[in-house]
Amino acid sequence: MTEAMGAEFDTVAEWTAQVAADLGPDYHIPAGCRGSGSPAALDWLIEQLRLTSEDSLLDCGAGVGGPAAYAAHAVSLAPVLVEPEAGACRAARRLFGFPVVQALGSALPLADACVDAAWSLGVLCTTPHQLELLTEMRRTVRAPGRIALLAFVAREPLLTKQPEGNHFPTREHLIELIADAGLAIQKWRSTADLPAIPREWTDRVDAVDAALADRHGTSRAWELAEKQSKRIADLLGEGEVTGEMLVLRHG
């Protein structure tokens, strides 16, 4: 992992949990979802996966744990978090108290067919081992295989614009990866088609960002993470990269 990505997913993740804990419980889930899901996106994924309180949900590359907490709050299910970065693992445990396994999504230390459903949100583009990640999710989810992705997809190969440490697949390559992993696409929706994010949610995220900048704005880790986030935001704003939500099943 590059220095910038380590700063974002390790150091800043732990700082985020500290800030959210200080701001109060209403800020925990919005803080934990920074960059990995909006309420409308998570509601759509929960609905499409048909999640219920009887299900176990694997969050593969869980980060600070906000999306898993959102799902647990929405349908009272039991999430299992897998996250490679130690800082994010500590952050998720601090904010939400979920079991967190520190491991790569491309090498899950889980038994075959051990969970009812799984998702991986904003993670695929952060690893070169994309086929392995998809194959591992297929292996660990019971048939018929309720799996969802939030993937950032390049309009065309990003030869010189690819942020360091990112590996944005094109739409065509993503389709090939899914098929090669033995999965089939059931639903596909762009995040651009979703309703606007509620003002209350954005206000809370903004408050977390402001507190992070106030406490850590002069640190190298914060500067690296912010630079990385801005580069990706610019690619999204220019339409070079789009956010895509997919629901998959065993092929």
Secondary structure, 3 states (H helix, E strand, C coil): CCHHHHHHHHHHHHHHHHHHHHHCHHHHHHHHCCCCCCHHHHHHHHHHHCCCCCCEEEEECCCCCHHHHHHHHHHCCEEEEEECCHHHHHHHHHHHCCCEEECCHHHCCCCCCCEEEEEEECCHHHCCCHHHHHHHHHHHEEEEEEEEEEEEEECCCCCCCCCCCCCCCEHHHHHHHHHHCCEEEEEEEEHHHCCCCCHHHHHHHHHHHHHHHHHHCCCHHHHHHHHHHHHHHHHHHCCCEEEEEEEEEEC
